[in-house]
């Protein structure tokens, strides 16, 4: 699979950088190997160039949905990345808590509890690494 929709790929890269930040995307791009180029192309075109690029809902709402789905399905490795993205999507800590409360009710307390633990750790790291205002 090497065929690529350049328009959707380019849109996807723009959206991916907007949501995740240049540093994250640059690290991910530098880590690509021939083995995962097709996969990276797929997620760039589809997840970022189609779903995240849609103007059907706001980035804030999409961020909350993504975090809730990741927690509900137990895909915890992706949660810190999407917590960091809330700084760009506009989803507040309260928004994230509300999303995880829904997870607790509809998908299970242990998953929501673990997701909240990851969120707290990630927010603490973000605050520790934030530039100080003099």
C-alpha positions as a LaTeX table, in Angstrom:
\begin{tabular}{lrrr}
\hline
Residue & $x$ (\AA) & $y$ (\AA) & $z$ (\AA) \\
\hline
Unk1 & 0.00 & 0.00 & 0.00 \\
Unk2 & 1.95 & 2.99 & $-1.24$ \\
Unk3 & $-0.78$ & 4.90 & $-3.05$ \\
Unk4 & $-1.55$ & 8.09 & $-1.29$ \\
Unk5 & $-4.21$ & 10.77 & $-1.60$ \\
Unk6 & $-1.87$ & 13.78 & $-1.48$ \\
Unk7 & $-4.65$ & 16.29 & $-0.86$ \\
Unk8 & $-6.10$ & 14.35 & 2.08 \\
Unk9 & $-2.60$ & 13.50 & 3.34 \\
Unk10 & $-1.58$ & 17.18 & 3.29 \\
Unk11 & $-4.80$ & 18.18 & 5.06 \\
Unk12 & $-4.21$ & 15.40 & 7.56 \\
Unk13 & $-0.69$ & 16.58 & 8.32 \\
Unk14 & $-1.92$ & 20.15 & 8.83 \\
Unk15 & $-4.66$ & 19.02 & 11.20 \\
Unk16 & $-2.36$ & 16.58 & 12.99 \\
Unk17 & 0.17 & 19.36 & 13.60 \\
Unk18 & $-2.59$ & 21.73 & 14.75 \\
Unk19 & $-3.95$ & 19.22 & 17.27 \\
Unk20 & $-0.81$ & 17.38 & 18.43 \\
Unk21 & 1.82 & 20.06 & 17.86 \\
Unk22 & 4.87 & 20.17 & 15.63 \\
Unk23 & 7.22 & 18.55 & 18.15 \\
Unk24 & 5.03 & 15.45 & 18.50 \\
Unk25 & 4.50 & 15.07 & 14.77 \\
Unk26 & 8.19 & 15.66 & 14.02 \\
Unk27 & 9.14 & 12.89 & 16.49 \\
Unk28 & 6.58 & 10.52 & 14.98 \\
Unk29 & 7.74 & 11.28 & 11.44 \\
Unk30 & 11.38 & 10.76 & 12.39 \\
Unk31 & 10.51 & 7.36 & 13.90 \\
Unk32 & 8.80 & 6.05 & 10.74 \\
Unk33 & 10.30 & 3.01 & 9.07 \\
Unk34 & 9.44 & 1.32 & 5.78 \\
Unk35 & 7.36 & $-1.14$ & 7.80 \\
Unk36 & 4.95 & 1.47 & 9.19 \\
Unk37 & 4.83 & 4.06 & 6.38 \\
Unk38 & 1.59 & 2.56 & 4.99 \\
Unk39 & 0.01 & 2.62 & 8.46 \\
Unk40 & 1.15 & 6.20 & 9.12 \\
Unk41 & $-0.25$ & 7.23 & 5.73 \\
Unk42 & $-3.56$ & 5.54 & 6.57 \\
Unk43 & $-3.98$ & 7.33 & 9.88 \\
Unk44 & $-2.82$ & 10.66 & 8.48 \\
Unk45 & $-5.30$ & 10.52 & 5.61 \\
Unk46 & $-8.20$ & 8.93 & 7.45 \\
Unk47 & $-8.03$ & 9.95 & 11.11 \\
Unk48 & $-6.52$ & 13.40 & 10.60 \\
Unk49 & $-7.38$ & 14.25 & 6.97 \\
Unk50 & $-10.97$ & 13.06 & 7.13 \\
Unk51 & $-12.37$ & 12.65 & 10.66 \\
Unk52 & $-10.43$ & 15.33 & 12.56 \\
Unk53 & $-10.58$ & 17.68 & 9.56 \\
Unk54 & $-14.38$ & 17.57 & 9.48 \\
Unk55 & $-16.12$ & 20.73 & 10.60 \\
Unk56 & $-19.17$ & 18.75 & 11.79 \\
Unk57 & $-18.17$ & 19.20 & 15.44 \\
Unk58 & $-15.59$ & 21.34 & 17.18 \\
Unk59 & $-12.06$ & 20.25 & 18.05 \\
Unk60 & $-13.08$ & 20.52 & 21.71 \\
Unk61 & $-15.98$ & 18.12 & 21.23 \\
Unk62 & $-13.88$ & 15.75 & 19.11 \\
Unk63 & $-11.19$ & 15.78 & 21.80 \\
Unk64 & $-13.72$ & 14.84 & 24.49 \\
Unk65 & $-15.17$ & 12.07 & 22.32 \\
Unk66 & $-11.74$ & 10.71 & 21.52 \\
Unk67 & $-10.69$ & 10.60 & 25.17 \\
Unk68 & $-13.95$ & 8.94 & 26.19 \\
Unk69 & $-13.65$ & 6.31 & 23.46 \\
Unk70 & $-10.01$ & 5.60 & 24.24 \\
Unk71 & $-10.87$ & 5.11 & 27.92 \\
Unk72 & $-14.01$ & 3.07 & 27.24 \\
Unk73 & $-12.12$ & 0.71 & 24.95 \\
Unk74 & $-9.10$ & 0.49 & 27.25 \\
Unk75 & $-6.71$ & 2.09 & 24.75 \\
Unk76 & $-4.78$ & 3.81 & 27.51 \\
Unk77 & $-1.50$ & 4.32 & 25.64 \\
Unk78 & $-3.11$ & 7.07 & 23.53 \\
Unk79 & $-4.66$ & 8.99 & 26.44 \\
Unk80 & $-1.60$ & 11.06 & 27.47 \\
Unk81 & $-1.11$ & 12.22 & 23.87 \\
Unk82 & $-4.74$ & 13.33 & 23.63 \\
Unk83 & $-4.63$ & 14.96 & 27.08 \\
Unk84 & $-1.66$ & 17.03 & 25.87 \\
Unk85 & $-3.69$ & 17.89 & 22.76 \\
Unk86 & $-6.41$ & 19.48 & 24.92 \\
Unk87 & $-4.13$ & 22.51 & 25.22 \\
Unk88 & $-4.81$ & 23.03 & 21.49 \\
Unk89 & $-8.38$ & 21.73 & 21.20 \\
Unk90 & $-9.86$ & 23.82 & 23.98 \\
Unk91 & $-11.13$ & 20.86 & 26.01 \\
Unk92 & $-10.79$ & 21.86 & 29.65 \\
Unk93 & $-9.96$ & 19.66 & 32.61 \\
Unk94 & $-13.65$ & 19.81 & 33.52 \\
Unk95 & $-14.57$ & 18.64 & 30.00 \\
Unk96 & $-12.20$ & 15.69 & 30.37 \\
Unk97 & $-13.60$ & 14.81 & 33.79 \\
Unk98 & $-17.13$ & 14.91 & 32.38 \\
Unk99 & $-16.11$ & 12.62 & 29.51 \\
Unk100 & $-14.52$ & 10.14 & 31.92 \\
Unk101 & $-17.60$ & 10.23 & 34.17 \\
Unk102 & $-19.62$ & 9.08 & 31.15 \\
Unk103 & $-17.10$ & 6.33 & 30.62 \\
Unk104 & $-17.56$ & 5.24 & 34.24 \\
Unk105 & $-21.32$ & 4.97 & 33.82 \\
Unk106 & $-21.45$ & 3.40 & 30.38 \\
Unk107 & $-18.20$ & 1.43 & 30.08 \\
Unk108 & $-16.98$ & 0.81 & 33.60 \\
Unk109 & $-15.49$ & 2.53 & 36.61 \\
Unk110 & $-12.06$ & 0.81 & 36.39 \\
Unk111 & $-11.46$ & 2.12 & 32.86 \\
Unk112 & $-12.56$ & 5.63 & 33.77 \\
Unk113 & $-10.48$ & 5.52 & 36.94 \\
Unk114 & $-7.35$ & 4.50 & 35.04 \\
Unk115 & $-7.97$ & 7.13 & 32.37 \\
Unk116 & $-8.37$ & 9.80 & 35.05 \\
Unk117 & $-5.12$ & 8.65 & 36.68 \\
Unk118 & $-3.33$ & 9.05 & 33.33 \\
Unk119 & $-4.94$ & 12.46 & 32.81 \\
Unk120 & $-3.80$ & 13.67 & 36.23 \\
Unk121 & $-0.24$ & 12.48 & 35.58 \\
Unk122 & $-0.18$ & 14.10 & 32.14 \\
Unk123 & $-1.62$ & 17.41 & 33.36 \\
Unk124 & 1.00 & 17.47 & 36.14 \\
Unk125 & 3.76 & 16.91 & 33.56 \\
Unk126 & 2.32 & 19.64 & 31.36 \\
Unk127 & 2.21 & 22.09 & 34.26 \\
Unk128 & 5.75 & 21.18 & 35.32 \\
Unk129 & 7.03 & 21.73 & 31.76 \\
Unk130 & 5.05 & 24.91 & 31.09 \\
Unk131 & 7.14 & 28.03 & 30.55 \\
Unk132 & 7.06 & 30.32 & 33.55 \\
Unk133 & 5.56 & 33.77 & 33.19 \\
Unk134 & 7.82 & 36.49 & 34.63 \\
\hline
\end{tabular}
